Amino acid sequence: MNITDVRIRKVSDEGKMKAIVSITFDDEFVVHDIKIIEGQHGLFIAMPSRKIGEGDFRDIAHPLTSETRSRIRDAIFLEYEKVLAQKEEEIE
């Protein structure tokens, strides 16, 4: 399974949620609404989830291994850094 596309759809400078991402695998399967969130120990990704009960959330889609999660996270952060660099260039 290869990551064939990463799209940063929304970027925010305010609040803890920094971006919303879509990622495509093998040009055949896409997962929308992955969030980049600023946490106490830096940025992390949150997989798409839905609310179940009061304040509890359950992932709708998620990687089964830490290796896969790392590959997804690394691809997302690489693209996110590119988008931030482009925004910086536009400002200057």
N, C-alpha and C positions, 0 to 999 in steps of 0.2 A: 504494500500500500504506500503510495507516494503522495505527498502534498503537492498539488499542482497549481494552486492559486490561494493567495491570502488577500483579502480585501478589508481594508480599514474603512468602515462606513461612516462612523461619526467619531469625531475627536473633540474632547472637552478639556479646557484648562481649569475649570472650576469643579469642585466636588471630588469625591473619591473615585467615581467611575470616569476613567480617562478615555475609553474608546469602546466601540462595538465592532465586532469582527465577524466576517464570514470566511470559512476555510473550505477548500474543495480538495477531495481525494480522487486521484486517478481520472480527473476530468469527468467523473461520473456521479459523485456523491458530495453534497454540500451540507455543512452545518452552519446555521445562522445564529446570531445573537450570543456569541462568545464575548464576554466582557473582560476588558483590562481594568483592573481595580488597583488603586493605591492603598496598600495595607500598612501595618505598623513596621513591617520588615521589607518594604519595597513593593514593586509591582508584582501582581499575580494574575492568572487567568481564572475566570469563573465560567464553567460550562453552562449552556442554556438550562434553565430550570423552571419549575412551576410551583406555585404555592400549594401546600397540602396542610390544611389545618391552620392553626393560629401561629403565624410567624415561622413555620417550618417550610423548607423548600426541598425539593428533590430534583436531582439532575435528570433532564430528559435524555441527553446523550452525553457519554463520557468515555474516555479511554479506559481500557481494562488493565493496562500495565503502566508502571511509572516511566518506562522507556518511551512508550507512545506519548504519554503526557508531556515528557520533556521535548520530544521532537515537535509536537504541536506548539508548545510554549515558545520554543526557540524560533520557529518559523514566524509566529505571530509577532514576537518582540523584534525580530529583524525587520519586518515590514513596518511595524510601528515606528521604529527609529528612523526609517527612511521618510515616512510621512512627516515626522516632527522636523527632520532636517529640511525638507522641502518648505514647510511652513516658516521656518527660520529664514530661509533664503528669500521668501516672498516678502517678509517683513523688512529685511535690510535693503 
